[in-house]
Amino acid sequence: MGRAVLTRRRPFPVYSAPLRVWGTFALLMIVVAVPLFSTVLPPLFDYPNHLARIHVLSEGGNQFYGVHWEPLPNLAQDLIVPPLARVMPLDIASKLFVVVIFGLITGGTIWLNRVATGAWRMWPLLAFPLLYNRMFLWGFLNYLFGIGVALAGSALWLALEREHWWLRTLASSLVALACYLNHIAAFGFYALVIIGIELSPAWGELRARCWPALGRRIAIMGAQFAIPAVLFLGYWHPAAAGGISYAAFWRKADLLFNVFDNYNRAFDIVCFALFLGLIAWLAATRRLRLAPRLAGAVGLVFASYLLLPSQIFGGSGADHRLPIAIFLLLIAASAAEFPNRRAAAAIGVMAAVLLVARMAVIEYVWLGADRIYSADLAGIDMLPLGAKLAVAYPVSAINFVPVPEVHLAALAVARREAFVPTLFAYKGQQPIALKPSYDVLADAVTPQDLWDFFVAGRDAAKTAALPRTLQQYDFVAVTGSKPSDAPPIRCLRPFFKQPSFEIFTVLHDVACGSPEG
């Protein structure tokens, strides 16, 4: 199937034995996992919130949150980590889930490359430098897990092409359902890849007017999407209807840099330039060939990226997710030929050096974040069990920073069994929900309004009811670049203070129910 990829003579083929490929894979997995286990808390933007939600799921809910399982297209971590957390500490279980993501993405890329090109190659190990991409640093773990499943599932689809139709249909249906339950965007990526794989043979059958063969191909391919389609059309409703909007088109080129963009802009640009330069050089010298069955998939996914809006189904940054998937698919779909073994070895060594350098930068930043988190968590651990903790942060805080603290207060849910209104519990997105009365309480005090009340000065129309509402909380956590040194009302007392993370005690007094309080 993939052996016709390279049609001209190959004086120096770069095939590798499976043991060599997977041995290198295992070594690189250890390298990329080091930052995860050398820190208390990985500085991924949404990670603390995910950790808190997994705790609630592991406990089956509590006095503040209820568990409501539904076939939502965003469940990878929610299904996998809670069972692990029952036999090991939650933080270890969650880190192992991240390791599985790394393994699925890189292992799926290697396997898909093997099935498509007909040989084991070191080339797909180029996926490793892409692991610490911007989507990962945002903490979009369910999506990345789904991308790994999609890559492995695409390899399985090709591998079973000559097997019984029912076996292929059953296996692909399970993969499609898994992709859907992992994340809706990962399911979309998988569907595009499968359609792209079948485009070329289907076109050949169409031109030859082989209607039975074409119908059979379409039926087998489409059968796997039946159950996800029923769940999507008949059951799932996005949390917010939202509209469809597009950002400036030039941003499409800029977003491709997300696959390398993390902490050191100059170094990341150099890495990205070298990565693109290698691909461009191989393509220009005709040393990079795409597997025929995956060439259509690469083109289809890239075209979809260009057409995809930035806002859809109430979610923003929809097109931000695809660059990492595009590059992983390109690596899986291609076979590189180097002038000689010395050139191949030199490029391999350079890639390894850059990977180690990138991991050193990441380790340095993460260890610095660990010191900040350790100090902040000490304040959270001082809270009494079952406390109700309001949260304040500015709108500008929802942005990428090396040490994100926006969702840190949510860890009070896991560490102190607290109520934190910012825990991800959105209908249609997570299998947990706030219990009655706490849902109303969460809506009454938004983090942005509370931040304005604390820092930016009072807007009488927006903040008049805040002192009264705060009486239903026990503490307030304030996160931001310039938190207040003094509380805005006398019924708040300093409880804990770090440079960008503060906790105030709410004094429960009848006089505190008014703005003057």
C-alpha positions as CSV (number, residue, x, y, z in Angstrom):
1,M,0.0,0.0,0.0
2,G,2.7,2.5,1.0
3,R,5.6,0.9,-0.7
4,A,5.1,2.9,-3.9
5,V,5.6,6.2,-2.1
6,L,9.3,6.4,-3.2
7,T,9.5,5.7,-6.8
8,R,13.0,6.7,-7.7
9,R,16.1,4.8,-6.8
10,R,17.1,5.2,-3.1
11,P,20.9,4.7,-2.8
12,F,20.7,5.5,0.9
13,P,17.4,4.4,2.3
14,V,16.8,5.5,5.9
15,Y,14.9,2.4,7.1
16,S,15.3,1.4,10.7
17,A,14.5,-1.8,12.5
18,P,11.4,-1.6,14.8
19,L,13.5,-2.1,17.9
20,R,15.7,0.9,17.1
21,V,12.7,3.1,16.4
22,W,10.8,2.1,19.5
23,G,13.9,2.1,21.7
24,T,14.6,5.7,20.7
25,F,10.9,6.4,21.3
26,A,11.2,5.1,24.8
27,L,14.3,7.2,25.5
28,L,12.7,10.4,24.2
29,M,9.5,9.7,26.2
30,I,11.7,9.8,29.4
31,V,13.2,13.1,28.2
32,V,9.9,14.9,27.6
33,A,8.4,13.5,30.8
34,V,11.1,15.0,33.1
35,P,9.4,18.4,33.6
36,L,6.1,16.7,34.6
37,F,7.6,14.8,37.5
38,S,10.2,17.4,38.6
39,T,7.4,19.8,39.6
40,V,4.5,19.8,42.0
41,L,2.1,21.4,39.5
42,P,2.7,21.7,35.7
43,P,2.1,25.3,34.8
44,L,-0.6,24.6,32.2
45,F,-3.2,27.3,32.1
46,D,-6.4,25.1,32.7
47,Y,-4.6,22.3,34.5
48,P,-5.5,23.2,38.2
49,N,-9.2,23.5,37.2
50,H,-9.0,20.1,35.5
51,L,-7.4,18.6,38.6
52,A,-10.1,20.0,40.8
53,R,-12.9,18.6,38.6
54,I,-11.3,15.2,38.5
55,H,-11.2,15.2,42.3
56,V,-15.0,15.8,42.3
57,L,-15.6,13.0,39.8
58,S,-13.4,10.7,41.8
59,E,-15.4,11.4,45.0
60,G,-18.7,11.0,43.1
61,G,-19.7,14.7,43.9
62,N,-20.0,16.5,47.2
63,Q,-22.2,19.1,48.9
64,F,-21.5,21.7,46.3
65,Y,-21.1,19.8,43.0
66,G,-23.1,16.9,41.5
67,V,-21.9,14.4,38.9
68,H,-24.1,14.0,35.8
69,W,-22.6,11.7,33.3
70,E,-23.6,12.3,29.7
71,P,-22.0,11.3,26.3
72,L,-20.3,14.7,25.9
73,P,-17.6,15.3,23.3
74,N,-15.1,16.3,25.9
75,L,-14.5,13.4,28.3
76,A,-11.1,11.9,27.8
77,Q,-9.6,13.0,31.1
78,D,-12.9,12.6,33.0
79,L,-13.2,9.0,32.0
80,I,-9.5,7.9,32.4
81,V,-8.1,9.8,35.4
82,P,-10.8,9.2,38.1
83,P,-10.3,5.4,38.1
84,L,-6.5,5.9,38.4
85,A,-7.0,8.4,41.2
86,R,-8.7,5.7,43.3
87,V,-5.5,3.6,43.3
88,M,-2.8,6.4,43.4
89,P,-2.5,10.1,44.3
90,L,-4.5,12.4,42.1
91,D,-1.5,14.4,41.0
92,I,0.3,11.3,39.9
93,A,-2.7,10.0,38.0
94,S,-3.1,13.3,36.2
95,K,0.6,13.4,35.2
96,L,0.4,9.8,33.9
97,F,-2.5,10.9,31.8
98,V,-0.3,13.6,30.3
99,V,2.4,11.0,29.6
100,V,-0.2,8.9,27.8
101,I,-1.0,11.9,25.7
102,F,2.7,12.2,24.7
103,G,2.8,8.5,23.9
104,L,-0.4,8.5,21.9
105,I,0.7,11.5,19.8
106,T,4.2,10.3,19.0
107,G,3.4,6.6,18.9
108,G,0.4,7.2,16.6
109,T,2.6,9.3,14.3
110,I,5.2,6.5,14.1
111,W,2.6,3.8,13.4
112,L,0.7,5.8,10.8
113,N,4.0,6.6,9.1
114,R,4.9,2.9,9.1
115,V,1.5,1.8,7.6
116,A,1.5,4.6,5.0
117,T,5.1,4.3,3.8
118,G,5.7,0.6,4.3
119,A,8.8,0.9,6.5
120,W,9.9,1.8,10.0
121,R,11.6,5.1,10.0
122,M,13.3,7.5,12.5
123,W,11.7,10.4,10.6
124,P,8.4,10.4,12.6
125,L,10.3,10.9,15.8
126,L,10.3,14.5,14.7
127,A,7.0,14.7,16.4
128,F,8.7,14.9,19.8
129,P,9.8,18.6,19.6
130,L,6.2,19.5,18.9
131,L,4.8,18.1,22.1
132,Y,5.2,21.2,24.2
133,N,3.1,23.3,21.9
134,R,0.9,26.3,22.8
135,M,-2.3,24.1,22.9
136,F,-0.6,21.9,25.5
137,L,0.5,24.9,27.6
138,W,-3.1,26.1,27.6
139,G,-4.0,22.8,29.1
140,F,-6.2,21.5,26.2
141,L,-5.5,17.9,27.3
142,N,-8.7,16.2,26.1
143,Y,-8.1,17.6,22.6
144,L,-4.5,16.5,22.4
145,F,-5.5,13.0,23.7
146,G,-8.1,12.9,21.0
147,I,-5.5,13.8,18.3
148,G,-3.3,10.9,19.5
149,V,-6.3,8.6,19.2
150,A,-7.1,10.0,15.7
151,L,-3.6,9.4,14.5
152,A,-3.5,5.8,15.8
153,G,-7.0,5.2,14.5
154,S,-6.1,6.4,11.0
155,A,-3.2,3.9,11.1
156,L,-5.6,1.2,12.1
157,W,-8.0,2.1,9.3
158,L,-5.2,1.7,6.7
159,A,-3.8,-1.5,8.3
160,L,-7.2,-3.2,8.2
161,E,-7.9,-2.3,4.6
162,R,-7.4,-5.8,3.3
163,E,-9.2,-7.5,6.2
164,H,-12.9,-8.4,6.5
165,W,-15.2,-5.4,6.1
166,W,-17.0,-6.1,9.4
167,L,-13.7,-6.1,11.3
168,R,-12.7,-2.8,9.8
169,T,-16.1,-1.3,10.4
170,L,-16.2,-2.5,14.0
171,A,-12.7,-1.3,14.8
172,S,-13.1,2.1,13.1
173,S,-16.5,2.6,14.8
174,L,-14.9,2.2,18.2
175,V,-12.1,4.7,17.2
176,A,-14.6,7.2,15.8
177,L,-16.7,7.0,19.0
178,A,-13.5,7.3,21.2
179,C,-12.5,10.4,19.2
180,Y,-15.9,12.0,19.6
181,L,-16.0,11.3,23.4
182,N,-12.4,12.7,23.7
183,H,-13.1,16.0,22.1
184,I,-15.3,17.3,19.3
185,A,-12.4,18.9,17.5
186,A,-10.3,15.7,17.6
187,F,-13.3,13.9,16.1
188,G,-13.4,16.5,13.3
189,F,-9.7,15.9,12.6
190,Y,-10.2,12.2,12.5
191,A,-13.1,12.4,10.1
192,L,-11.1,14.7,7.7
193,V,-8.2,12.3,7.7
194,I,-10.4,9.3,6.9
195,I,-12.2,11.1,4.1
196,G,-8.8,12.3,2.8
197,I,-7.5,8.7,2.8
198,E,-10.4,7.5,0.8
199,L,-10.5,10.4,-1.7
200,S,-8.0,9.0,-4.2
201,P,-9.3,5.4,-4.6
202,A,-12.9,6.7,-4.5
203,W,-12.1,9.1,-7.4
204,G,-10.5,6.3,-9.3
205,E,-13.6,4.2,-8.9
206,L,-15.8,7.1,-9.9
207,R,-13.9,7.7,-13.1
208,A,-14.0,4.0,-13.9
209,R,-17.7,3.9,-13.1
210,C,-17.2,1.1,-10.7
211,W,-20.4,1.9,-8.8
212,P,-20.6,-1.2,-6.6
213,A,-17.0,-0.7,-5.4
214,L,-17.6,3.0,-4.8
215,G,-20.8,2.4,-2.9
216,R,-19.1,-0.3,-0.8
217,R,-16.2,2.1,0.0
218,I,-18.6,4.9,1.0
219,A,-20.7,2.6,3.1
220,I,-17.8,1.1,5.0
221,M,-16.2,4.5,5.5
222,G,-19.4,6.2,6.6
223,A,-20.6,3.4,9.0
224,Q,-18.0,4.4,11.6
225,F,-19.5,7.9,11.9
226,A,-23.1,6.7,12.5
227,I,-23.0,6.7,16.3
228,P,-21.1,10.0,16.7
229,A,-23.5,11.6,14.3
230,V,-26.5,10.4,16.3
231,L,-24.9,11.8,19.5
232,F,-24.0,15.1,17.9
233,L,-27.3,15.8,16.1
234,G,-29.7,14.2,18.6
235,Y,-28.2,14.7,22.0
236,W,-25.3,17.1,22.4
237,H,-26.0,20.8,22.7
238,P,-23.1,23.3,23.0
239,A,-23.0,25.2,26.2
240,A,-23.3,28.5,24.3
241,A,-24.9,28.9,20.9
242,G,-22.6,31.7,19.9
243,G,-22.1,32.8,16.3
244,I,-19.5,32.2,13.6
245,S,-16.8,34.7,13.2
246,Y,-13.4,35.0,11.5
247,A,-10.2,36.7,12.6
248,A,-7.9,38.4,10.1
249,F,-6.8,35.9,7.5
250,W,-3.1,36.7,8.0
251,R,-3.5,35.2,11.4
252,K,-3.6,31.7,9.8
253,A,0.1,32.0,9.0
254,D,0.9,33.3,12.4
255,L,-1.0,30.5,14.2
256,L,1.3,27.9,12.6
257,F,4.0,29.1,15.0
258,N,1.9,27.8,17.9
259,V,3.5,24.4,17.5
260,F,6.8,25.8,18.9
261,D,5.7,28.9,20.7
262,N,6.3,28.6,24.5
263,Y,8.6,30.5,26.7
264,N,11.6,32.0,24.8
265,R,10.4,33.8,21.7
266,A,13.8,34.1,20.0
267,F,14.8,30.5,20.6
268,D,11.3,29.3,19.6
269,I,11.5,31.2,16.3
270,V,14.9,29.7,15.6
271,C,13.5,26.2,16.2
272,F,10.4,26.8,14.1
273,A,12.6,28.2,11.3
274,L,14.9,25.2,11.3
275,F,11.9,22.9,11.3
276,L,10.3,24.6,8.3
277,G,13.7,25.0,6.7
278,L,14.3,21.2,6.9
279,I,10.9,20.4,5.3
280,A,11.3,23.1,2.7
281,W,14.8,21.8,1.7
282,L,13.7,18.2,1.5
283,A,10.6,19.2,-0.6
284,A,12.6,21.5,-2.9
285,T,15.2,18.8,-3.6
286,R,12.5,16.2,-4.0
287,R,13.7,14.2,-1.0
288,L,10.4,14.5,0.8
289,R,7.6,12.3,-0.6
290,L,4.1,12.1,0.7
291,A,2.4,8.7,0.9
292,P,-0.3,8.7,-1.8
293,R,-3.0,7.6,0.6
294,L,-2.3,10.4,3.0
295,A,-1.5,13.2,0.6
296,G,-5.2,13.9,0.2
297,A,-5.7,13.9,3.9
298,V,-3.0,16.4,4.4
299,G,-4.5,18.7,1.8
300,L,-8.0,18.3,3.1
301,V,-7.0,19.1,6.7
302,F,-5.0,22.1,5.7
303,A,-7.8,23.4,3.5
304,S,-10.2,23.0,6.4
305,Y,-7.8,25.0,8.6
306,L,-7.8,27.9,6.1
307,L,-11.7,27.8,6.0
308,L,-12.3,27.2,9.8
309,P,-13.6,30.3,11.7
310,S,-12.0,31.4,14.9
311,Q,-15.4,31.3,16.7
312,I,-17.9,28.4,16.4
313,F,-20.3,26.6,18.7
314,G,-19.7,29.2,21.4
315,G,-16.0,28.5,21.6
316,S,-13.2,30.8,20.6
317,G,-9.9,29.9,18.9
318,A,-11.4,27.0,17.0
319,D,-8.7,27.3,14.3
320,H,-5.9,27.6,16.9
321,R,-6.1,23.9,17.5
322,L,-5.4,22.6,14.0
323,P,-1.8,23.6,13.4
324,I,-0.4,20.9,15.7
325,A,-2.6,18.3,14.0
326,I,-1.5,19.5,10.6
327,F,2.2,19.1,11.3
328,L,1.8,15.8,13.0
329,L,-0.1,14.5,10.0
330,L,2.5,15.9,7.6
331,I,5.2,14.1,9.5
332,A,3.2,10.8,9.6
333,A,2.4,11.1,5.9
334,S,5.9,11.8,4.6
335,A,9.2,9.9,4.0
336,A,12.5,11.8,4.0
337,E,15.5,10.8,1.9
338,F,18.8,12.3,2.9
339,P,21.9,12.6,0.6
340,N,23.8,10.0,2.7
341,R,23.9,8.4,6.1
342,R,26.2,11.1,7.4
343,A,23.7,13.8,6.5
344,A,20.9,11.8,8.1
345,A,22.9,11.3,11.3
346,A,23.9,15.0,11.4
347,I,20.3,16.1,11.1
348,G,19.2,13.6,13.7
349,V,21.8,14.8,16.1
350,M,20.8,18.4,15.5
351,A,17.2,17.6,16.2
352,A,18.1,15.8,19.4
353,V,20.2,18.7,20.6
354,L,17.4,21.2,19.9
355,L,14.9,18.9,21.7
356,V,17.1,18.7,24.8
357,A,17.7,22.5,24.6
358,R,13.9,23.1,24.5
359,M,13.4,20.7,27.4
360,A,16.0,22.6,29.4
361,V,14.2,25.9,28.8
362,I,10.9,24.3,29.8
363,E,12.4,22.7,32.9
364,Y,13.9,26.1,34.0
365,V,10.6,27.9,33.6
366,W,8.6,25.1,35.3
367,L,10.9,24.9,38.3
368,G,10.5,28.7,38.7
369,A,6.7,28.2,38.5
370,D,6.9,25.4,41.0
371,R,8.4,27.8,43.6
372,I,5.5,30.3,43.1
373,Y,2.9,27.5,43.1
374,S,4.3,25.9,46.3
375,A,4.0,29.3,48.1
376,D,0.4,29.9,46.8
377,L,-0.7,26.4,47.6
378,A,0.4,26.9,51.2
379,G,-2.2,29.7,51.5
380,I,-4.9,27.4,50.0
381,D,-4.0,24.7,52.4
382,M,-4.7,27.1,55.3
383,L,-8.4,27.3,54.4
384,P,-10.8,25.4,56.6
385,L,-12.5,22.4,55.1
386,G,-15.7,23.2,53.3
387,A,-15.0,26.9,52.9
388,K,-16.7,28.9,50.2
389,L,-14.1,30.8,48.2
390,A,-15.0,33.6,45.8
391,V,-12.4,34.4,43.1
392,A,-11.4,37.7,41.5
393,Y,-9.2,38.3,38.4
394,P,-9.2,40.7,35.5
395,V,-10.3,39.9,32.0
396,S,-6.7,40.4,30.8
397,A,-5.7,37.4,33.0
398,I,-7.2,35.0,30.4
399,N,-4.1,35.1,28.4
400,F,-1.0,33.0,28.1
401,V,1.7,33.7,30.7
402,P,4.6,31.4,31.8
403,V,3.2,31.0,35.3
404,P,-0.6,31.1,35.1
405,E,-2.4,31.5,38.4
406,V,-5.9,32.2,37.2
407,H,-7.3,28.8,38.0
408,L,-5.1,28.1,41.0
409,A,-7.9,28.9,43.5
410,A,-9.9,26.0,42.0
411,L,-7.4,23.6,43.7
412,A,-9.2,24.5,47.0
413,V,-11.9,22.1,45.7
414,A,-9.5,19.2,45.7
415,R,-7.3,20.2,48.7
416,R,-9.9,21.6,51.1
417,E,-13.3,20.3,49.8
418,A,-14.2,24.0,49.2
419,F,-16.8,25.7,47.0
420,V,-15.1,27.6,44.2
421,P,-17.5,29.2,41.6
422,T,-14.9,29.2,38.8
423,L,-14.6,25.4,38.7
424,F,-15.4,24.2,35.1
425,A,-18.9,22.8,35.4
426,Y,-20.5,24.0,32.2
427,K,-23.5,22.2,30.8
428,G,-22.6,20.5,27.6
429,Q,-18.9,20.5,28.4
430,Q,-18.3,18.8,31.7
431,P,-20.1,15.9,33.5
432,I,-20.5,17.9,36.8
433,A,-22.8,20.7,37.7
434,L,-23.3,23.1,40.6
435,K,-26.0,22.1,43.0
436,P,-29.0,24.4,43.4
437,S,-28.4,27.7,45.2
438,Y,-24.6,27.4,44.5
439,D,-25.3,27.8,40.8
440,V,-27.1,31.1,41.6
441,L,-24.3,32.1,44.0
442,A,-21.7,31.5,41.3
443,D,-23.5,33.7,38.8
444,A,-24.0,36.5,41.3
445,V,-20.3,37.2,41.7
446,T,-18.2,37.0,38.5
447,P,-14.4,37.1,38.8
448,Q,-14.2,40.2,36.6
449,D,-16.8,42.2,38.5
450,L,-15.1,41.3,41.7
451,W,-11.7,42.3,40.4
452,D,-13.2,45.7,39.4
453,F,-14.5,46.0,42.9
454,F,-11.1,45.3,44.4
455,V,-8.7,47.0,42.1
456,A,-10.1,49.2,39.3
457,G,-12.5,51.3,41.4
458,R,-16.2,50.8,42.0
459,D,-18.9,51.0,39.4
460,A,-21.9,51.7,41.5
461,A,-24.3,50.1,39.1
462,K,-22.3,46.8,38.8
463,T,-20.9,46.5,42.3
464,A,-23.7,47.8,44.6
465,A,-24.8,44.2,45.5
466,L,-21.3,42.7,45.9
467,P,-20.8,43.4,49.6
468,R,-24.1,41.7,50.3
469,T,-23.4,38.8,48.0
470,L,-19.9,38.3,49.5
471,Q,-21.5,37.6,52.8
472,Q,-22.4,34.2,51.5
473,Y,-18.7,33.4,51.0
474,D,-16.0,32.8,53.6
475,F,-13.0,33.9,51.7
476,V,-12.0,35.7,48.5
477,A,-9.0,34.8,46.4
478,V,-7.6,37.6,44.3
479,T,-5.3,36.8,41.4
480,G,-3.7,39.3,39.1
481,S,-0.7,41.4,38.3
482,K,-1.6,44.1,40.7
483,P,-3.7,42.8,43.5
484,S,-4.9,45.2,46.2
485,D,-2.8,45.7,49.3
486,A,-5.9,46.7,51.3
487,P,-9.4,45.3,51.1
488,P,-12.0,47.7,49.5
489,I,-14.4,47.2,52.4
490,R,-13.9,46.8,56.1
491,C,-15.6,43.5,56.2
492,L,-12.6,41.9,54.5
493,R,-9.5,41.0,56.4
494,P,-6.1,39.9,54.9
495,F,-5.6,36.2,55.3
496,F,-2.7,35.3,53.0
497,K,-0.5,37.3,50.6
498,Q,1.9,36.5,47.8
499,P,3.0,39.0,45.0
500,S,0.2,38.0,42.6
501,F,-2.1,35.8,44.8
502,E,-4.0,37.0,47.8
503,I,-6.7,35.6,50.0
504,F,-9.0,37.7,52.2
505,T,-11.3,36.5,55.0
506,V,-15.0,37.6,54.7
507,L,-16.2,38.9,58.1
508,H,-19.8,37.9,58.6
509,D,-21.5,40.9,60.0
510,V,-25.0,42.4,59.4
511,A,-23.4,45.8,58.7
512,C,-21.4,44.3,55.9
513,G,-24.4,43.7,53.7
514,S,-24.2,47.3,52.3
515,P,-21.7,49.0,50.0
516,E,-20.6,51.1,52.9
517,G,-19.9,48.0,55.0
